[in-house]
Structures are given as structure tokens and as C-alpha cells.
Amino acid sequence: MIYHLFQALKDYDIPGQGLFTYLSFRAILSSVTAMLLAFFLGKSIIKWLQQKQIGETIRNLGLEGQMQKKGTPTMGGIIIIISVLVPVLLFCDLTNTYVILLVITTLWCGALGYADDYIKVYKHNKEGLHPKVKLAGQIVLGFIVGLAVCFSNDIVVREKVPVKVGEENIVEQGNTHSLNVDSETLVAQNVGWKMENVVKSTKTTIPFVKDHEFDYKWLSPFKGRWGWYCKWAIYVFMIVIVITALSNGTNLTDGLDGLAAGTTAIVGVVIGILAWLSGNLVNSNYLNIMYIPGAGEIAVFMSAFVGALLGFLWYNSYPAQVFMGDTGSLTIGGIVGVSAVLIRKELLLPLLCGIFLVEALSVIIQRYYFKYTKKKYGEGRRVFKMTPLHHHYQKEGVPALISRPVHAVPEAKIVTRFWMIGIILAAATLALLKIR
């Protein structure tokens, strides 16, 4: 709203007005505002949750310090959602299609997670929302985003933009929602940029190849008109898979104090950087990645997202005063998945979100190995002491694949080590942009 207010008053000479044309300035404001909101709003929301007796139900699984968490307020994801949306409404370009899709994602996944938490807390049903209903909600969101990418005229890319390295003020100007004719002409005349026509493309970013690009049409068995339909169907299907997988992977990671919030904040920083680079003419050309008009606004959204997570960590770090619940975990996973898709970086997620991937794989491996051994030997066996993986390190016992006992690791140390791994994965993801 503040952004649009200054845009409406651009004909008047108001001190500091020009700052709001810079993504960097709005990103900083969004991050700080979100962090302060989470910090000050969090205390009131936690108090309200305690008064409503919205506490976590804990099953005794033999984990160190587990029962001490009984009754800790849950549904703290409300703090994250509010702290993200308020600065986004204040500082983002609300006409930007990418921002609109991310706001829809936040509200959609937040409602889905809230319904799950509500059933657990108020209906006293530990299973929560039926898994099929939850999965259906995630798939529908995936189709909404996929169809928007497919049909929206605002979601386009400009490929191969030759450029001379220009002045810094021109660089920042390339971050607007879309370049109008006057600005394109100005750019071409002043710094020699050659603009190509925008295209609807099924291309995405992939590491280790010369042009950093992979086109989903290469997976299509057809050509011509049927090939066009098939490539978009494959792309939409991939978007659905990414969003569903990220939402569930984050949900599985949310099991220790500060683990999901801290790990996702690291991922959010990287996606914000990639969004800024993809929406910047000079930097996208220098790194040889697709220039995506309007993608810079995603950087402002992700700044608010990271700020909200850091503010939430004030209360969620060990020992936690509040849990995010599915209200938070499904939401932050959905935001990461959708934002990665919109900047065409979804194929980098297995590395960037390696912790979420391993957590999900540990559950899948444990479940299928248990079923296999039960059918073969009449007794189910386990690969890990307990899943998701973070509980494996938290529990005393002897893993199936190791003959010697492995002692439990304190919860705070597990979380810190996972954060360190997340930082390494984030640095590796950014480094891939220069590896061909």
C-alpha cells in the first residue's frame, strides 16, 4: 500500500520517494517490519493461545526432554502468516502476478494447516485432517499455480539478453514489474542492451550444463500441436509435484525446536537472492540465466518471509515457547515450493532443500523396509532408530545397520548441526550458477 501510494504521488516532489523504486530498499523494509511484527505480535498471540488452552499433545516416544513440551502452545504459524502478509501488503507491488500467487499460497496453505491443527486441538483427533484431504488441497494449489504459469501473459521470460555492464542506477531500474517501451528504448540507447521478445516458455534452470537450461518439451513424445499440449502438461505436473513435496517435506522436518523455521529461513535467503538476480537485466545476463520480468518482487516477498521466520525463532528456539504446527509448516513449505517454481529454479531444490528431502526419504525408507521385512521374516525391522531423521539422532538405541549403540544427541545440538548443513547446501546452490 505504501509502495502504491508513492507510485500515485510520483509526480510530486516528496523527499525519499525515489527509494521506493529500489527493490533493495523495499526488501530491507519488508524484512525488518516482518521481524519486528513477529517479535511484538508473537508475545500476544502466544498468550492468547495459552488462554484458549491450545497446547501440543505429546506421545511418549522415549525421546529426551520430550514430555517437558507437553502443553506448549501450537498453531504459532499464525505469527508467521501475519508477519509475512503485512509487510507484503505495505511494500510489494500488489499488481505483480508473482506476488499475487505467493499471497494466495500463503493463505491457502495456512488455511489447510489451520484446519489440520484445529481438528487435532479442538476435536482431540491426533490424526488431524485426513491425509487424502490434505494432499488434495496441496495438489489443487499446484494446479492453480501451474495453470497460472501456463496461461498468464505476465509470467514470461526473456532469454539471452546481450548487455554491456552499465551504471548501478540503471541496474536497479531493471527490477520493475515490467519494462515499458520508454524504459526499453532508454536502456538500449544508453548502455547498448538488446532486448528480445518475451516468450512463454517451459524452460527452467539446471546446473552443470552450458546454458543452465532444461526444457520440459524434451520429455514430450509428441511434436507439433500435441507436443505443445504435452510439454505444458508435463510442466504443470512437475509444478504440482514440487509444491506437494516441499509442503510435506517441511511438515516432516518440523519436529525439533527451531529446526524447520531456521532451515527454511536459510532456504528463503537463497531464493530471495536468486529472485533478485533473475529479475535483474545485468546480473541475469552475467550469470547466463533467464531474465524473468517482475521476478524481483519475489525478492521483496522472500525478505518478509525470512524476517518473519527469524522473528518467530525468538519464541521457537530451544526451549520453544510456541510451536508453528501445521499452520506454519505447510505454509512455509508451500511458499518455498511456489517461489522456486516461479523463478524457474525448482530443479535446484533437491540440493538447496536437501534437509527436507532427506527427512522425507527417511520416512519412506523406514516405512517400506518395515513392511518388506515383516512380509519376508514375519517381523518388521527398521533402518533408523526413529523417523523423521532428526528423531534418529535424538533417540537412544542401536540402528539396524550398525552393530554398536549410538548415543542420543541433545536436541539443541541436532538443530544447530542441521542449520550448518543447510548453510553449506545454500552456498553450494549459489555456486552452481557459475559451474558449467
HUBELUR-V116354 format. One record per pair of residues at least 12 apart in sequence whose C-alpha atoms are under 10 Angstrom apart, sorted by sequence separation. I is the first residue (numbers start at 1). J is the second residue. D is the distance in whole Angstrom. If there is no record, write none. Layout:
i	j	d
I	J	D
I	J	D
//
This chain:
i	j	d
5	17	10
6	18	9
57	69	9
58	70	6
116	128	5
117	129	8
202	214	8
203	215	4
204	216	8
217	229	10
219	231	7
220	232	9
277	289	9
278	290	6
279	291	6
280	292	8
281	293	9
312	324	9
337	349	8
368	380	10
369	381	7
370	382	6
385	397	7
394	406	10
395	407	7
396	408	5
6	19	10
7	20	8
56	69	8
57	70	6
58	71	8
115	128	8
116	129	4
170	183	10
174	187	9
202	215	6
203	216	6
217	230	8
218	231	8
220	233	9
250	263	9
277	290	9
278	291	5
279	292	5
280	293	8
336	349	9
367	380	10
368	381	10
369	382	7
370	383	8
384	397	10
385	398	7
386	399	9
393	406	8
394	407	8
395	408	5
396	409	9
3	17	9
6	20	7
7	21	9
55	69	9
56	70	6
57	71	7
58	72	10
88	102	10
89	103	9
115	129	7
116	130	8
173	187	10
201	215	8
202	216	6
203	217	8
216	230	9
217	231	5
220	234	8
250	264	8
277	291	8
278	292	6
279	293	6
280	294	9
367	381	10
368	382	9
369	383	7
384	398	9
385	399	5
392	406	10
393	407	8
394	408	5
395	409	8
6	21	9
55	70	7
56	71	5
57	72	8
88	103	8
113	128	10
114	129	10
116	131	10
201	216	9
202	217	7
203	218	10
216	231	6
217	232	8
219	234	8
274	289	10
277	292	9
278	293	8
279	294	6
280	295	8
366	381	9
367	382	8
383	398	10
384	399	5
385	400	8
393	408	6
394	409	5
395	410	10
3	19	10
4	20	9
55	71	4
56	72	5
57	73	10
113	129	9
170	186	10
171	187	10
201	217	9
202	218	10
215	231	9
216	232	8
217	233	10
219	235	10
275	291	10
276	292	10
278	294	9
279	295	5
280	296	7
337	353	10
366	382	6
367	383	9
383	399	6
384	400	7
392	408	8
393	409	6
394	410	7
3	20	6
54	71	8
55	72	5
56	73	6
57	74	9
85	102	10
112	129	9
116	133	10
170	187	8
216	233	9
217	234	8
275	292	9
278	295	6
279	296	4
336	353	9
365	382	9
366	383	6
382	399	8
383	400	5
384	401	8
391	408	9
392	409	9
393	410	8
394	411	7
2	20	9
3	21	8
53	71	8
54	72	8
55	73	4
56	74	6
85	103	7
116	134	8
216	234	7
217	235	8
276	294	9
277	295	9
278	296	7
279	297	8
365	383	8
366	384	7
382	400	6
383	401	6
384	402	10
391	409	10
393	411	9
53	72	9
54	73	5
55	74	6
56	75	9
84	103	9
115	134	9
216	235	6
275	294	9
276	295	7
277	296	8
279	298	9
309	328	10
365	384	9
366	385	9
381	400	7
382	401	9
383	402	9
390	409	10
394	413	10
53	73	7
54	74	6
55	75	9
170	190	9
215	235	9
275	295	6
276	296	5
278	298	10
279	299	9
366	386	8
367	387	9
391	411	9
394	414	8
50	71	9
52	73	9
53	74	10
54	75	8
85	106	8
112	133	9
113	134	8
166	187	9
170	191	9
274	295	9
275	296	6
276	297	8
278	299	10
362	383	9
363	384	9
366	387	7
385	406	9
390	411	9
393	414	7
50	72	8
51	73	10
54	76	10
81	103	10
84	106	9
85	107	9
112	134	7
216	238	9
274	296	9
275	297	8
276	298	8
277	299	9
362	384	8
365	387	9
366	388	9
3	26	9
49	72	9
50	73	6
112	135	10
154	177	9
167	190	10
272	295	10
273	296	9
275	298	6
276	299	5
309	332	9
333	356	9
363	386	9
364	387	9
366	389	10
391	414	9
49	73	6
50	74	9
82	106	10
154	178	9
163	187	10
164	188	10
166	190	9
167	191	8
272	296	8
274	298	9
275	299	5
276	300	9
362	386	9
363	387	6
364	388	9
390	414	7
48	73	9
49	74	8
81	106	7
82	107	10
109	134	10
112	137	7
163	188	9
166	191	6
272	297	9
273	298	10
274	299	8
275	300	9
362	387	6
363	388	6
390	415	8
46	72	9
47	73	9
49	75	8
80	106	10
81	107	8
111	137	10
112	138	8
164	190	10
165	191	8
166	192	9
202	228	10
272	298	7
273	299	7
275	301	10
361	387	10
362	388	6
363	389	8
46	73	7
49	76	8
164	191	6
165	192	9
166	193	9
271	298	9
272	299	4
275	302	9
305	332	8
360	387	9
361	388	9
362	389	6
45	73	10
46	74	9
81	109	10
109	137	8
163	191	8
164	192	6
165	193	9
271	299	8
272	300	8
359	387	8
360	388	7
361	389	9
362	390	10
390	418	9
46	75	9
81	110	7
108	137	8
109	138	8
163	192	6
164	193	7
202	231	7
270	299	10
272	301	8
273	302	9
359	388	5
360	389	8
45	75	10
46	76	7
80	110	10
108	138	9
162	192	8
163	193	5
164	194	9
201	231	10
202	232	7
269	299	9
272	302	5
273	303	9
305	335	9
358	388	9
359	389	5
362	392	10
45	76	8
162	193	6
163	194	7
201	232	9
204	235	10
268	299	9
271	302	7
272	303	7
305	336	10
358	389	7
359	390	8
46	78	10
78	110	8
108	140	10
109	141	8
161	193	7
162	194	6
163	195	9
202	234	9
203	235	9
270	302	9
271	303	10
272	304	10
356	388	10
358	390	10
359	391	10
45	78	8
46	79	9
77	110	8
105	138	10
108	141	8
161	194	6
162	195	8
202	235	7
268	301	10
269	302	7
272	305	9
302	335	9
356	389	10
42	76	8
45	79	7
160	194	9
161	195	6
162	196	9
201	235	10
202	236	9
268	302	6
269	303	7
272	306	9
301	335	10
302	336	9
355	389	9
44	79	10
160	195	9
161	196	7
267	302	10
268	303	8
355	390	10
42	78	9
43	79	9
77	113	9
78	114	9
105	141	7
159	195	9
160	196	8
268	304	10
269	305	9
42	79	6
77	114	9
104	141	9
105	142	9
158	195	8
159	196	7
265	302	9
268	305	7
269	306	7
302	339	8
41	79	7
42	80	9
75	113	9
76	114	10
158	196	6
159	197	9
265	303	10
268	306	6
269	307	10
301	339	9
40	79	10
41	80	10
75	114	7
105	144	10
157	196	10
158	197	7
159	198	8
267	306	9
268	307	10
38	78	10
39	79	9
42	82	10
101	141	10
104	144	10
105	145	9
157	197	9
158	198	5
159	199	8
265	305	8
266	306	8
299	339	9
38	79	6
41	82	9
42	83	9
75	116	10
104	145	9
156	197	10
157	198	6
158	199	6
264	305	9
265	306	5
268	309	9
298	339	7
37	79	8
38	80	7
41	83	8
75	117	7
156	198	6
157	199	6
158	200	9
159	201	10
264	306	8
265	307	8
298	340	10
37	80	9
38	81	9
74	117	8
75	118	9
101	144	9
102	145	9
155	198	9
156	199	6
157	200	7
158	201	9
265	308	9
266	309	10
38	82	8
39	83	9
101	145	7
154	198	10
155	199	9
156	200	5
157	201	7
159	203	10
262	306	9
265	309	6
266	310	10
295	339	10
298	342	9
34	79	10
35	80	9
37	82	8
38	83	6
153	198	10
155	200	7
156	201	7
157	202	10
261	306	9
264	309	8
265	310	7
298	343	8
34	80	9
37	83	6
38	84	9
75	121	9
153	199	9
154	200	9
155	201	9
156	202	10
157	203	9
263	309	10
264	310	10
34	81	10
36	83	8
37	84	9
74	121	9
98	145	10
101	148	8
153	200	8
261	308	9
262	309	7
295	342	8
296	343	9
34	82	9
35	83	7
101	149	10
152	200	9
261	309	6
262	310	7
265	313	10
295	343	7
34	83	5
35	84	9
37	86	9
151	200	9
260	309	9
261	310	8
294	343	10
33	83	8
34	84	6
37	87	9
98	148	10
150	200	8
261	311	10
262	312	9
292	342	9
33	84	9
34	85	8
97	148	9
98	149	10
149	200	9
150	201	9
160	211	10
258	309	10
261	312	8
262	313	7
292	343	7
31	83	10
34	86	7
35	87	10
97	149	10
149	201	9
150	202	9
258	310	10
261	313	7
291	343	9
292	344	9
30	83	10
31	84	9
33	86	8
34	87	6
149	202	9
260	313	10
290	343	9
30	84	8
33	87	6
34	88	9
258	312	9
259	313	9
262	316	9
290	344	8
30	85	10
32	87	9
33	88	10
97	152	8
258	313	6
261	316	8
262	317	9
289	344	10
30	86	9
31	87	8
97	153	10
98	154	9
257	313	9
258	314	9
260	316	10
261	317	9
30	87	5
31	88	10
33	90	10
97	154	7
98	155	8
258	315	9
259	316	9
29	87	8
30	88	7
33	91	10
96	154	8
97	155	7
257	315	9
258	316	5
259	317	8
29	88	10
30	89	10
96	155	10
257	316	6
258	317	5
259	318	9
27	87	10
30	90	8
256	316	9
257	317	5
258	318	7
26	87	9
27	88	10
29	90	9
30	91	7
56	117	10
256	317	9
257	318	5
258	319	9
26	88	10
29	91	8
30	92	8
256	318	8
257	319	7
258	320	8
28	91	10
54	117	9
57	120	8
256	319	10
257	320	6
261	324	9
355	418	8
26	90	9
27	91	8
54	118	9
56	120	9
57	121	8
256	320	9
257	321	9
260	324	9
268	332	9
275	339	8
279	343	9
355	419	9
26	91	6
27	92	9
56	121	8
257	322	9
258	323	9
264	329	10
271	336	8
275	340	9
278	343	7
25	91	10
26	92	8
54	120	10
55	121	7
257	323	8
258	324	9
274	340	9
277	343	10
278	344	9
355	421	8
356	422	10
54	121	6
57	124	9
59	126	10
256	323	9
257	324	10
261	328	9
265	332	9
268	335	9
272	339	9
275	342	9
276	343	10
278	345	10
354	421	9
355	422	7
23	91	10
53	121	9
54	122	8
58	126	10
255	323	9
260	328	9
261	329	8
264	332	7
268	336	7
271	339	7
272	340	10
275	343	6
354	422	8
23	92	9
53	122	10
57	126	8
254	323	9
260	329	7
264	333	8
267	336	8
271	340	7
274	343	8
275	344	9
353	422	8
254	324	8
255	325	9
274	344	10
275	345	9
352	422	8
355	425	9
20	91	8
254	325	8
261	332	8
265	336	10
268	339	9
272	343	10
274	345	8
351	422	10
352	423	9
354	425	7
20	92	10
254	326	9
260	332	9
264	336	8
268	340	10
271	343	8
352	424	9
353	425	8
354	426	9
251	324	10
260	333	9
351	424	10
352	425	5
353	426	8
251	325	8
252	326	10
254	328	9
271	345	8
351	425	6
352	426	5
212	287	9
213	288	9
251	326	7
254	329	7
350	425	10
351	426	8
352	427	9
211	287	10
212	288	7
213	289	8
250	326	9
251	327	10
253	329	8
254	330	10
352	428	8
353	429	10
211	288	7
212	289	7
213	290	8
251	328	9
252	329	8
349	426	10
351	428	8
352	429	6
210	288	9
211	289	7
212	290	9
248	326	10
250	328	9
251	329	5
252	330	10
271	349	10
351	429	7
352	430	9
98	177	10
211	290	9
247	326	10
250	329	6
251	330	6
350	429	10
96	176	10
97	177	9
249	329	9
250	330	7
251	331	9
349	429	9
96	177	6
151	232	10
248	329	8
249	330	9
250	331	9
251	332	9
271	352	9
348	429	7
95	177	9
96	178	9
150	232	7
247	329	7
248	330	7
250	332	7
251	333	7
267	349	9
270	352	8
348	430	10
93	176	9
149	232	9
150	233	9
206	289	10
246	329	10
247	330	5
248	331	10
250	333	5
93	177	8
205	289	7
246	330	9
247	331	7
249	333	7
250	334	9
268	352	10
348	432	9
1	86	10
2	87	10
3	88	10
4	89	10
5	90	10
147	232	9
150	235	9
204	289	9
205	290	8
246	331	10
247	332	7
248	333	7
249	334	10
267	352	7
1	87	9
3	89	9
4	90	8
5	91	10
7	93	10
146	232	9
147	233	9
149	235	9
150	236	8
195	281	10
204	290	8
244	330	9
246	332	9
247	333	4
248	334	9
250	336	9
266	352	9
267	353	7
1	88	9
2	89	8
3	90	7
4	91	8
146	233	9
149	236	8
203	290	9
246	333	5
247	334	5
266	353	10
1	89	6
2	90	5
3	91	5
4	92	8
147	235	10
148	236	10
193	281	9
245	333	8
246	334	6
247	335	8
1	90	5
2	91	6
3	92	6
4	93	7
146	235	8
147	236	7
193	282	9
244	333	9
245	334	9
246	335	9
247	336	8
264	353	8
1	91	6
2	92	9
3	93	7
4	94	8
146	236	5
149	239	9
243	333	8
244	334	8
246	336	7
247	337	7
263	353	9
1	92	8
2	93	10
3	94	9
4	95	9
145	236	8
146	237	8
243	334	6
246	337	6
247	338	10
264	355	10
1	93	8
144	236	9
146	238	9
147	239	10
242	334	9
243	335	8
245	337	8
246	338	9
263	355	8
264	356	9
319	411	9
1	94	8
143	236	7
146	239	6
198	291	10
243	336	8
244	337	8
263	356	9
318	411	8
319	412	8
142	236	8
143	237	8
145	239	8
146	240	7
198	292	9
242	336	10
243	337	5
244	338	10
318	412	6
142	237	8
143	238	10
144	239	10
145	240	8
198	293	9
242	337	6
243	338	6
260	355	10
317	412	9
142	238	9
143	239	8
144	240	9
241	337	9
242	338	8
243	339	9
260	356	9
142	239	6
143	240	6
146	243	10
240	337	9
243	340	9
318	415	9
139	237	9
141	239	10
142	240	4
143	241	10
145	243	9
239	337	8
240	338	9
242	340	9
243	341	8
317	415	9
141	240	8
142	241	8
239	338	8
242	341	8
139	239	9
140	240	8
142	242	8
143	243	10
139	240	6
142	243	6
175	276	8
178	279	10
239	340	10
240	341	10
138	240	8
139	241	8
141	243	8
142	244	7
175	277	9
177	279	9
239	341	7
253	355	8
254	356	10
138	241	9
139	242	10
141	244	9
175	278	9
176	279	8
238	341	9
239	342	9
243	346	9
246	349	9
250	353	9
253	356	6
139	243	8
140	244	10
175	279	6
176	280	9
242	346	7
246	350	10
249	353	9
252	356	8
253	357	9
138	243	7
139	244	6
174	279	7
175	280	5
242	347	9
250	355	9
251	356	9
252	357	10
253	358	9
254	359	10
138	244	6
139	245	10
174	280	5
175	281	8
249	355	9
250	356	6
253	359	6
137	244	9
138	245	9
172	279	10
173	280	9
174	281	6
239	346	8
242	349	9
246	353	8
249	356	5
250	357	9
252	359	7
253	360	8
136	244	9
172	280	7
173	281	9
174	282	8
238	346	9
242	350	10
248	356	9
249	357	6
251	359	10
252	360	7
135	244	7
138	247	8
171	280	7
172	281	9
174	283	10
238	347	10
247	356	10
248	357	10
249	358	9
250	359	9
251	360	9
134	244	10
135	245	10
138	248	9
171	281	7
172	282	9
246	356	7
249	359	7
250	360	9
170	281	9
171	282	6
245	356	9
246	357	8
249	360	6
252	363	9
135	247	10
170	282	9
171	283	8
245	357	9
248	360	8
249	361	9
135	248	9
134	248	10
168	282	10
178	292	9
179	293	8
246	360	10
167	282	10
177	292	10
178	293	5
179	294	9
245	360	9
165	281	10
166	282	8
177	293	6
178	294	6
165	282	7
175	292	10
176	293	8
177	294	4
178	295	9
163	281	8
164	282	8
165	283	9
175	293	8
176	294	6
177	295	8
162	281	9
163	282	7
174	293	8
175	294	7
176	295	9
177	296	8
161	281	8
162	282	9
163	283	10
165	285	10
174	294	9
175	295	8
176	296	7
177	297	7
157	278	10
161	282	9
163	284	10
164	285	9
165	286	9
175	296	6
176	297	8
157	279	10
163	285	7
164	286	10
174	296	9
175	297	8
158	281	9
161	284	8
162	285	7
163	286	8
160	284	9
161	285	6
162	286	9
159	284	10
160	285	7
161	286	10
159	285	9
162	288	10
161	288	9
160	288	8
161	289	10
159	288	9
160	289	8
161	290	9
159	289	8
160	290	7
161	291	8
214	344	10
158	289	10
159	290	5
160	291	8
213	344	9
259	390	9
158	290	6
159	291	6
213	345	10
157	290	7
158	291	5
159	292	9
214	347	9
255	388	8
157	291	6
158	292	6
254	388	9
255	389	10
256	390	8
156	291	9
157	292	5
158	293	8
252	387	9
253	388	7
255	390	8
256	391	8
156	292	6
157	293	7
252	388	7
253	389	8
254	390	9
255	391	8
155	292	8
156	293	7
157	294	10
204	341	9
252	389	9
253	390	8
105	243	10
109	247	8
113	251	10
154	292	10
155	293	8
156	294	9
157	295	10
204	342	10
205	343	9
206	344	9
207	345	10
252	390	10
253	391	10
256	394	10
154	293	8
155	294	8
156	295	10
204	343	8
205	344	6
206	345	8
249	388	10
154	294	8
155	295	9
204	344	5
205	345	5
206	346	9
207	347	8
203	344	8
204	345	6
205	346	8
206	347	6
207	348	8
202	344	9
204	346	8
205	347	7
206	348	7
204	347	8
205	348	8
204	348	10
289	433	8
288	433	8
287	433	7
288	434	9
22	169	9
287	434	7
24	172	8
286	434	10
22	171	10
23	172	7
22	172	6
23	173	9
21	172	8
22	173	7
23	174	10
24	175	10
21	173	8
22	174	10
23	175	7
259	411	10
263	415	9
22	175	8
23	176	8
258	411	10
259	412	9
262	415	9
263	416	10
266	419	8
270	423	10
21	175	9
22	176	8
257	411	8
258	412	9
262	416	9
265	419	10
266	420	10
21	176	8
256	411	7
257	412	8
259	414	9
260	415	9
263	418	7
264	419	9
267	422	8
271	426	9
274	429	10
256	412	8
259	415	5
262	418	9
263	419	6
266	422	7
267	423	8
270	426	6
274	430	8
257	414	10
258	415	7
259	416	8
262	419	7
263	420	9
265	422	10
266	423	7
269	426	9
270	427	8
273	430	9
256	414	9
257	415	8
258	416	9
259	417	10
260	418	10
261	419	10
263	421	9
264	422	9
266	424	10
267	425	9
268	426	10
271	429	10
256	415	7
259	418	7
260	419	9
263	422	6
266	425	9
267	426	7
270	429	8
271	430	10
274	433	10
259	419	7
262	422	9
263	423	8
266	426	7
270	430	7
258	419	9
266	427	10
267	429	10
80	261	10
156	342	10
157	343	10
155	342	8
157	344	10
69	257	10
155	343	10
66	256	10
138	330	9
142	334	9
146	338	9
149	341	9
141	334	9
145	338	7
149	342	8
99	294	9
142	337	9
146	341	9
98	294	8
99	295	9
102	298	8
134	330	10
138	334	8
142	338	8
145	341	9
146	342	9
97	294	8
98	295	7
99	296	10
141	338	9
145	342	9
96	294	7
97	295	9
98	296	9
99	297	7
103	301	9
128	326	10
96	295	9
98	297	7
99	298	6
102	301	8
96	296	10
97	297	9
98	298	7
99	299	10
102	302	10
93	294	9
96	297	7
97	298	10
99	300	9
96	298	9
99	301	7
94	297	9
98	301	9
93	297	7
92	297	7
93	298	10
91	297	10
92	298	9
92	299	10
93	300	9
117	324	10
92	300	7
93	301	10
117	325	7
118	326	10
88	297	10
91	300	8
92	301	7
116	325	9
117	326	6
118	327	9
88	298	10
91	301	9
116	326	7
117	327	7
113	324	10
114	325	8
115	326	9
116	327	8
117	328	10
88	300	8
89	301	10
92	304	10
113	325	8
114	326	7
115	327	8
87	300	9
88	301	6
91	304	10
113	326	4
114	327	5
87	301	8
88	302	9
112	326	8
113	327	4
114	328	8
116	330	10
88	303	9
111	326	10
112	327	7
113	328	7
85	301	9
87	303	9
88	304	7
110	326	8
111	327	7
113	329	8
114	330	9
84	301	8
87	304	6
88	305	9
109	326	9
110	327	5
111	328	10
113	330	6
114	331	10
84	302	9
86	304	9
87	305	9
109	327	7
110	328	7
112	330	8
113	331	7
84	303	9
85	304	8
109	328	8
110	329	9
111	330	9
112	331	8
84	304	5
85	305	9
87	307	10
109	329	9
110	330	7
111	331	9
212	432	9
83	304	7
84	305	5
87	308	10
109	330	6
110	331	5
212	433	8
83	305	8
84	306	9
106	328	10
108	330	10
109	331	5
110	332	9
207	429	9
212	434	9
83	306	10
84	307	8
85	308	10
108	331	8
109	332	8
212	435	9
80	304	10
81	305	9
83	307	8
84	308	6
106	330	9
107	331	8
109	333	9
110	334	9
207	431	10
208	432	7
210	434	10
212	436	7
80	305	8
83	308	5
84	309	9
106	331	6
109	334	6
207	432	6
208	433	9
210	435	9
211	436	8
80	306	10
82	308	9
83	309	9
105	331	7
106	332	8
108	334	9
109	335	9
206	432	9
207	433	7
208	434	9
209	435	8
210	436	5
80	307	9
81	308	8
105	332	9
106	333	10
206	433	9
207	434	9
208	435	6
209	436	5
80	308	5
81	309	10
83	311	9
105	333	10
106	334	7
205	433	9
207	435	7
208	436	4
79	308	8
80	309	6
83	312	9
105	334	6
106	335	6
207	436	7
79	309	9
80	310	9
105	335	6
206	436	10
80	311	8
104	335	10
105	336	10
77	309	10
79	311	9
80	312	7
102	334	9
103	335	9
105	337	10
106	338	10
79	312	7
80	313	10
102	335	6
105	338	8
101	335	10
102	336	9
105	339	10
77	312	9
102	337	10
76	312	8
102	338	7
101	338	8
102	339	7
101	339	9
76	315	9
76	316	9
98	338	9
99	339	9
102	342	9
98	339	8
101	342	9
80	324	8
98	342	7
27	272	9
76	321	10
77	322	9
79	324	8
97	342	10
98	343	9
76	322	6
77	323	8
78	324	8
81	327	9
73	320	9
74	321	9
75	322	8
76	323	5
77	324	4
78	325	9
80	327	9
81	328	7
72	320	8
73	321	7
74	322	6
75	323	6
76	324	4
77	325	6
79	327	10
80	328	7
72	321	6
73	322	5
74	323	5
75	324	5
76	325	6
77	326	7
78	327	7
79	328	8
80	329	10
69	319	8
72	322	6
73	323	6
74	324	6
75	325	5
76	326	9
77	327	5
78	328	7
81	331	8
68	319	10
69	320	8
71	322	10
72	323	7
73	324	9
74	325	5
75	326	7
76	327	7
77	328	4
80	331	9
81	332	9
24	276	9
69	321	9
73	325	9
74	326	9
75	327	6
76	328	7
77	329	7
80	332	9
23	276	8
69	322	10
74	327	9
75	328	7
76	329	10
77	330	9
78	331	10
65	319	10
69	323	10
74	328	10
75	329	10
77	331	8
77	332	9
56	322	9
55	322	9
56	323	8
35	303	10
55	323	9
27	296	10
30	299	10
31	300	8
34	303	8
35	304	8
38	307	8
39	308	9
42	311	8
46	315	9
56	325	9
27	297	9
30	300	7
31	301	9
33	303	10
34	304	5
35	305	9
37	307	9
38	308	6
41	311	10
42	312	7
26	297	9
27	298	10
29	300	9
30	301	8
31	302	8
32	303	9
33	304	7
34	305	7
35	306	8
36	307	8
37	308	8
38	309	8
39	310	9
40	311	9
41	312	10
24	296	10
27	299	7
28	300	8
30	302	9
31	303	5
32	304	8
34	306	8
35	307	4
36	308	8
38	310	8
39	311	5
42	314	9
43	315	8
50	322	10
23	296	7
26	299	9
27	300	4
30	303	6
31	304	4
34	307	5
35	308	5
38	311	5
39	312	7
42	315	8
49	322	9
23	297	7
26	300	6
27	301	8
29	303	9
30	304	5
31	305	7
32	306	10
33	307	8
34	308	5
35	309	8
36	310	10
37	311	8
38	312	6
39	313	9
23	298	10
24	299	9
25	300	9
26	301	10
27	302	8
28	303	7
29	304	8
30	305	9
31	306	7
32	307	6
33	308	8
34	309	8
35	310	6
36	311	7
37	312	9
38	313	9
39	314	7
46	321	8
47	322	10
23	299	8
24	300	8
27	303	5
28	304	8
30	306	9
31	307	4
32	308	9
34	310	9
35	311	4
36	312	10
38	314	9
39	315	8
46	322	7
23	300	7
26	303	9
27	304	7
30	307	8
31	308	7
34	311	7
35	312	8
38	315	9
45	322	10
46	323	10
26	304	10
29	307	10
30	308	9
31	309	10
32	310	10
33	311	10
34	312	10
35	313	10
43	321	10
24	303	10
28	307	9
31	310	9
32	311	9
35	314	10
43	322	10
31	311	10
42	322	9
63	386	10
61	386	9
63	391	8
66	394	10
63	392	10
65	394	10
61	391	10
63	393	10
64	394	7
63	394	6
64	395	7
62	394	9
63	395	5
64	396	9
62	395	7
63	396	8
61	395	9
62	396	8
64	408	8
63	408	9
64	409	9
65	410	9
66	411	10
64	410	8
65	411	8
63	410	10
64	411	8
63	411	10
//
